[in-house]
Amino acid sequence: MIRRLKANIFPTIIALSALSVSASAAFYSVSGLSKLFAGASFEVIIMAGSLEVSKLVIASLLYQYWNTINKYLRTYLTVAAVILVIITSMGIYGFLSAAYQETYQKLSVQENQIEFLENKAKFYEDDVNRYDEELERISTNISTLSNAKATSIQVRDTSAVGGLRSTVSTAELRLAQSRINVEEENRKAVNEKRTVAADSLQSIKLDILALQNNADTVGELGPLQYL
């Protein structure tokens, strides 16, 4: 009983496997051929479906009546089956090619977006570096002017020891303070510009990171990038 059960189960499994392979190949072949000839997709689906059925019928006929049919018909049917297998392969290739092109297009769009954002990021990064250099120059000028304010001059004074005394020129003091005020205003303006550029740079880098880690495309594009 058990042997008979096993003998029945194994052929059933083989038959189901063969049918599943044939059905999936037929489906993807018909779908692929319709994409290869998108201008007449409905007509191609009908034609490809009939070809798939014919292929299965011819294969079954050759298997069951190989020894009974004459060699000319057998040769013709064999050639026809091979041609139909090639057509099936073309359809599957068309299906896979269309899927590949769709995925590759996503990859190209993503790479172009990242490249564009990287160029913008480079622009703002150059701005930040330029503003940093300008702030450094302004700080140096303010330091120099602050030292100039404290520079004393020698004036003649008979009441002082040696007839000279040290003092600070009022005109120089006012001029230095005026220039310091101007430099402080410049530093404030440059700081505001730098803040805007730095914020824009950070925002763009976050956008790049979001594109590179997009959950909708990473799973699909990862294997493609690897290949």
C-alpha positions as CSV (number, residue, x, y, z in Angstrom):
1,M,0.0,0.0,0.0
2,I,2.7,2.4,1.0
3,R,4.7,1.5,-2.1
4,R,1.7,2.1,-4.3
5,L,1.1,5.4,-2.6
6,K,4.7,6.5,-3.2
7,A,4.5,5.3,-6.8
8,N,1.4,7.5,-7.3
9,I,2.7,10.5,-5.4
10,F,6.0,10.9,-7.2
11,P,4.6,11.0,-10.8
12,T,2.0,13.5,-9.5
13,I,4.8,15.7,-8.1
14,I,6.7,15.5,-11.4
15,A,3.6,16.4,-13.4
16,L,2.8,19.4,-11.1
17,S,6.4,20.6,-11.4
18,A,6.3,20.3,-15.2
19,L,3.0,22.1,-15.4
20,S,4.1,24.9,-13.1
21,V,7.3,25.4,-15.1
22,S,5.4,25.3,-18.4
23,A,2.7,27.7,-17.1
24,S,5.1,30.2,-15.7
25,A,7.3,30.1,-18.9
26,A,4.2,30.6,-21.0
27,F,3.0,33.5,-18.9
28,Y,6.3,35.3,-18.9
29,S,6.9,34.5,-22.6
30,V,3.5,36.0,-23.6
31,S,4.0,39.0,-21.3
32,G,7.5,39.6,-22.7
33,L,6.5,39.3,-26.4
34,S,3.7,41.8,-25.8
35,K,6.3,44.2,-24.4
36,L,8.6,43.6,-27.3
37,F,5.8,44.5,-29.7
38,A,4.0,47.0,-27.7
39,G,2.3,48.5,-30.7
40,A,0.1,45.5,-31.1
41,S,0.2,44.0,-27.6
42,F,-3.3,42.4,-27.6
43,E,-2.8,40.7,-30.9
44,V,0.6,39.5,-29.8
45,I,-0.9,38.0,-26.6
46,I,-3.4,36.0,-28.6
47,M,-0.7,34.8,-31.1
48,A,1.9,34.0,-28.4
49,G,-0.8,32.2,-26.3
50,S,-1.7,30.0,-29.2
51,L,2.0,29.3,-29.9
52,E,2.5,28.2,-26.3
53,V,-0.4,25.8,-26.4
54,S,0.8,24.5,-29.8
55,K,4.3,23.9,-28.3
56,L,2.9,21.8,-25.4
57,V,0.7,19.8,-27.8
58,I,3.6,19.1,-30.2
59,A,5.9,18.1,-27.3
60,S,3.2,15.8,-25.9
61,L,2.5,14.3,-29.4
62,L,6.2,13.7,-30.0
63,Y,6.5,12.0,-26.6
64,Q,3.6,9.7,-27.0
65,Y,3.8,8.8,-30.8
66,W,7.5,9.1,-31.5
67,N,7.7,5.6,-32.8
68,T,4.5,5.6,-34.7
69,I,4.5,8.8,-36.8
70,N,6.6,8.9,-40.0
71,K,10.1,10.4,-39.9
72,Y,9.2,13.4,-42.1
73,L,6.4,14.5,-39.8
74,R,8.5,13.7,-36.8
75,T,11.3,15.9,-38.2
76,Y,8.9,18.7,-39.0
77,L,7.3,18.6,-35.5
78,T,10.7,18.5,-33.8
79,V,11.9,21.6,-35.8
80,A,8.6,23.3,-35.0
81,A,9.0,22.5,-31.2
82,V,12.5,23.9,-31.2
83,I,11.4,27.1,-33.0
84,L,8.6,27.5,-30.5
85,V,11.1,27.0,-27.6
86,I,13.2,29.8,-29.1
87,I,10.2,32.0,-29.4
88,T,9.4,31.3,-25.7
89,S,13.0,32.2,-24.8
90,M,12.7,35.4,-26.7
91,G,9.5,36.3,-24.8
92,I,11.1,35.6,-21.5
93,Y,14.2,37.6,-22.5
94,G,11.8,40.5,-23.4
95,F,10.1,40.3,-20.1
96,L,13.4,40.3,-18.1
97,S,14.8,43.1,-20.3
98,A,11.8,45.3,-19.7
99,A,12.1,44.7,-15.9
100,Y,15.8,45.4,-16.1
101,Q,15.3,48.7,-18.0
102,E,12.7,49.8,-15.6
103,T,15.0,49.2,-12.6
104,Y,18.0,50.7,-14.4
105,Q,15.9,53.8,-15.2
106,K,15.2,54.2,-11.5
107,L,19.0,53.9,-10.9
108,S,19.8,56.5,-13.5
109,V,17.2,59.0,-12.2
110,Q,18.5,58.5,-8.7
111,E,22.2,59.0,-9.7
112,N,21.3,62.1,-11.7
113,Q,19.5,63.6,-8.7
114,I,22.4,62.8,-6.4
115,E,24.9,64.3,-8.9
116,F,22.8,67.5,-9.2
117,L,22.6,67.8,-5.4
118,E,26.3,67.1,-5.0
119,N,27.1,70.0,-7.4
120,K,24.8,72.3,-5.4
121,A,26.5,71.1,-2.2
122,K,29.9,71.9,-3.7
123,F,28.7,75.4,-4.5
124,Y,27.5,76.1,-0.9
125,E,30.6,74.4,0.5
126,D,32.8,76.8,-1.4
127,D,30.7,79.7,-0.1
128,V,31.1,78.5,3.5
129,N,34.9,78.3,3.0
130,R,35.0,81.7,1.4
131,Y,33.0,83.2,4.3
132,D,35.3,81.5,6.8
133,E,38.3,83.1,5.2
134,E,36.6,86.5,5.1
135,L,35.6,86.2,8.8
136,E,39.2,85.4,9.6
137,R,40.4,88.4,7.7
138,I,37.9,90.7,9.5
139,S,38.9,89.3,12.9
140,T,42.6,90.1,12.1
141,N,41.6,93.6,11.0
142,I,39.7,94.2,14.3
143,S,42.6,92.9,16.3
144,T,45.0,95.2,14.5
145,L,42.7,98.2,15.0
146,S,42.2,97.4,18.7
147,N,45.9,97.4,19.1
148,A,46.2,100.7,17.3
149,K,43.7,102.3,19.7
150,A,46.0,101.5,22.6
151,T,49.1,102.8,20.8
152,S,50.4,105.9,22.7
153,I,52.3,108.9,21.2
154,Q,54.9,111.1,22.9
155,V,54.0,114.8,23.3
156,R,56.1,117.6,24.8
157,D,55.1,118.6,28.3
158,T,57.4,120.7,30.4
159,S,55.7,119.6,33.6
160,A,56.4,116.0,33.0
161,V,59.7,114.3,33.8
162,G,62.0,114.6,30.9
163,G,59.7,117.1,29.2
164,L,57.7,114.4,27.4
165,R,54.6,112.4,28.3
166,S,52.6,109.6,26.6
167,T,49.1,110.1,25.4
168,V,46.6,108.7,22.8
169,S,45.7,110.7,19.7
170,T,42.0,111.5,19.8
171,A,41.8,111.6,16.0
172,E,43.5,108.3,15.7
173,L,41.3,106.8,18.4
174,R,38.1,108.0,16.7
175,L,39.4,106.7,13.3
176,A,40.3,103.3,14.7
177,Q,36.9,103.0,16.5
178,S,35.1,104.0,13.3
179,R,36.9,101.4,11.3
180,I,36.3,98.8,14.0
181,N,32.6,99.6,13.9
182,V,32.6,99.1,10.1
183,E,34.4,95.8,10.4
184,E,32.0,94.6,13.1
185,E,29.1,95.3,10.7
186,N,30.9,93.5,8.0
187,R,31.4,90.5,10.3
188,K,27.8,90.5,11.2
189,A,26.7,90.5,7.6
190,V,29.2,87.8,6.6
191,N,28.1,85.6,9.6
192,E,24.5,85.9,8.4
193,K,25.5,84.8,4.8
194,R,27.6,82.0,6.2
195,T,24.7,80.7,8.3
196,V,22.4,80.7,5.2
197,A,25.0,78.9,3.2
198,A,25.7,76.3,5.9
199,D,22.0,75.6,6.4
200,S,21.6,75.1,2.7
201,L,24.6,72.8,2.6
202,Q,23.3,70.7,5.5
203,S,19.8,70.5,3.9
204,I,21.3,69.3,0.6
205,K,23.4,66.7,2.3
206,L,20.4,65.4,4.1
207,D,18.6,65.1,0.8
208,I,21.5,63.2,-0.7
209,L,21.5,60.9,2.3
210,A,17.7,60.3,1.9
211,L,18.1,59.5,-1.8
212,Q,20.9,57.0,-1.1
213,N,18.9,55.3,1.6
214,N,15.5,55.4,0.0
215,A,13.8,52.3,1.2
216,D,11.7,52.0,-1.9
217,T,14.7,51.7,-4.2
218,V,17.6,50.4,-2.2
219,G,16.3,46.8,-2.3
220,E,15.8,46.9,-6.0
221,L,18.9,48.9,-7.0
222,G,21.4,47.3,-4.6
223,P,21.7,44.0,-6.7
224,L,21.8,46.1,-9.9
225,Q,24.7,48.3,-8.6
226,Y,26.5,45.1,-7.4
227,L,26.2,43.6,-10.9
